[in-house]
């Protein structure tokens, strides 16, 4: 039995905090072949999730906020921000389903943010995400500056 409780959320959040990437997954699926990937995704402020989509094969992705607060931002094919929302239980916004092929990213806004994430399987690492050519790579020297641009958009347009 997999129980999602404060003990598990705190454990995964602590691992994210200690991680160089400032995020950590806790998988419920036991095989990459599983038709539905299910996981906790702990995100700390300062983590940079490069904009990406899931296509070829098409996969939808769902985020349900459990603790904290995060923003999901959508982009067009050229990298312009088209829309976004803040997932925040206290404000009654609990989740979002990202359609297949839609460019998006997730930005943590509070320490201890954890989302329950579902994504169509199977997980094939080389094909799981199509990273946007118009955004910096995760380990790029430009990623911190790009994350600040995203955060400015959030605070100027979504809050």
C-alpha positions as CSV (number, residue, x, y, z in Angstrom):
1,X,0.0,0.0,0.0
2,X,1.4,3.4,-1.0
3,X,0.3,6.1,1.4
4,X,1.0,9.7,0.7
5,X,1.3,11.4,4.1
6,X,3.3,14.1,5.7
7,X,6.2,11.7,6.5
8,X,6.7,10.9,2.8
9,X,6.2,14.5,1.6
10,X,8.7,15.8,4.2
11,X,11.2,13.1,3.2
12,X,11.0,13.8,-0.5
13,X,11.1,17.6,0.1
14,X,14.2,17.2,2.2
15,X,15.8,15.2,-0.5
16,X,14.9,17.9,-3.0
17,X,16.4,20.6,-0.7
18,X,19.7,18.6,-0.5
19,X,19.8,17.9,-4.2
20,X,22.0,20.0,-6.5
21,X,19.0,20.3,-8.9
22,X,16.6,21.4,-6.0
23,X,14.1,18.7,-7.0
24,X,13.4,15.1,-6.4
25,X,11.0,12.4,-7.8
26,X,9.5,9.6,-5.8
27,X,8.1,7.1,-8.2
28,X,5.0,4.9,-7.6
29,X,5.3,3.1,-10.9
30,X,7.6,0.1,-10.6
31,X,8.7,-0.2,-14.2
32,X,9.4,2.3,-17.0
33,X,7.1,0.2,-19.1
34,X,4.1,1.1,-16.9
35,X,1.3,2.6,-19.1
36,X,0.9,5.4,-16.5
37,X,3.9,7.0,-14.8
38,X,2.9,8.2,-11.3
39,X,5.2,10.1,-9.0
40,X,5.7,12.8,-6.4
41,X,7.7,15.6,-7.7
42,X,9.3,17.8,-5.0
43,X,10.4,21.2,-6.2
44,X,12.3,23.9,-4.3
45,X,12.5,27.5,-5.3
46,X,15.5,28.0,-7.6
47,X,15.1,24.7,-9.5
48,X,15.0,25.2,-13.2
49,X,12.8,22.8,-15.3
50,X,13.6,23.6,-18.9
51,X,10.6,24.2,-21.1
52,X,9.6,21.0,-22.9
53,X,6.7,19.1,-24.3
54,X,5.8,15.5,-24.6
55,X,5.2,14.4,-28.2
56,X,6.4,11.6,-30.5
57,X,4.8,9.8,-28.8
58,X,2.1,12.2,-27.5
59,X,1.8,12.2,-23.8
60,X,-0.4,14.2,-21.5
61,X,1.0,15.3,-18.1
62,X,-1.0,16.1,-15.0
63,X,0.1,18.0,-11.9
64,X,-1.9,18.0,-8.7
65,X,-0.6,20.3,-5.9
66,X,-0.1,18.6,-2.5
67,X,2.0,21.2,-0.6
68,X,3.4,24.6,-1.4
69,X,2.8,26.6,-4.5
70,X,4.0,26.4,-8.1
71,X,3.3,27.9,-11.5
72,X,2.8,26.1,-14.7
73,X,3.6,28.2,-17.7
74,X,2.7,27.5,-21.4
75,X,4.7,28.7,-24.4
76,X,4.1,28.9,-28.2
77,X,6.5,27.2,-30.6
78,X,8.8,30.2,-30.7
79,X,9.1,30.5,-26.9
80,X,6.7,33.3,-26.2
81,X,4.7,32.8,-23.0
82,X,1.0,32.3,-23.9
83,X,-0.6,31.4,-20.5
84,X,0.1,30.2,-17.0
85,X,-1.6,29.4,-13.8
86,X,-0.5,29.1,-10.1
87,X,-1.3,25.8,-8.4
88,X,-2.2,26.7,-4.8
89,X,-4.6,24.7,-2.6
90,X,-5.3,27.7,-0.4
91,X,-6.7,29.5,-3.5
92,X,-8.7,26.5,-4.8
93,X,-6.5,25.8,-7.8
94,X,-5.5,22.1,-7.3
95,X,-4.1,20.9,-10.6
96,X,-3.7,21.2,-14.3
97,X,-3.6,18.7,-17.2
98,X,-1.0,19.6,-19.9
99,X,-2.1,18.4,-23.3
100,X,0.3,16.4,-25.4
101,X,2.7,18.5,-27.4
102,X,2.2,21.7,-25.4
103,X,5.3,23.5,-24.4
104,X,5.4,24.1,-20.6
105,X,7.5,24.4,-17.5
106,X,6.9,24.3,-13.8
107,X,8.3,26.9,-11.4
108,X,8.4,26.3,-7.6
109,X,7.2,29.4,-5.7
110,X,7.4,28.1,-2.1
111,X,9.8,25.8,-0.2
112,X,8.4,22.4,0.3
113,X,6.4,22.3,-2.9
114,X,5.3,18.8,-3.9
115,X,3.1,17.9,-6.8
116,X,1.6,14.5,-7.6
117,X,2.5,14.0,-11.3
118,X,0.9,11.6,-13.8
119,X,2.2,11.1,-17.3
120,X,1.4,8.6,-20.0
121,X,4.0,5.8,-20.1
122,X,6.1,4.1,-21.0
123,X,9.0,6.2,-19.9
124,X,11.7,6.2,-22.6
125,X,14.5,8.5,-21.4
126,X,15.7,9.6,-24.8
127,X,12.2,10.4,-26.0
128,X,10.4,11.4,-22.8
129,X,10.8,15.2,-23.2
130,X,11.4,17.4,-26.2
131,X,13.4,20.2,-24.8
132,X,12.8,23.6,-26.3
133,X,15.6,24.9,-28.5
134,X,14.7,28.5,-27.6
135,X,15.3,28.0,-23.9
136,X,18.6,27.4,-22.0
137,X,19.5,23.9,-21.0
138,X,19.3,23.0,-17.3
139,X,23.0,23.1,-16.7
140,X,23.6,26.2,-18.9
141,X,25.0,29.4,-17.4
142,X,21.9,31.2,-18.8
143,X,19.4,29.1,-16.9
144,X,19.4,31.3,-13.8
145,X,18.7,34.4,-15.8
146,X,16.0,32.7,-17.7
147,X,14.4,31.4,-14.5
148,X,14.3,35.0,-13.2
149,X,12.5,36.1,-16.3
150,X,9.9,33.3,-15.7
151,X,9.5,34.4,-12.1
152,X,9.1,38.0,-13.1
153,X,6.3,37.0,-15.5
154,X,4.6,35.0,-12.7
155,X,4.7,37.9,-10.2
156,X,3.7,40.5,-12.8
157,X,0.9,38.5,-14.5
158,X,-0.3,35.6,-12.4
159,X,-0.3,36.8,-8.8
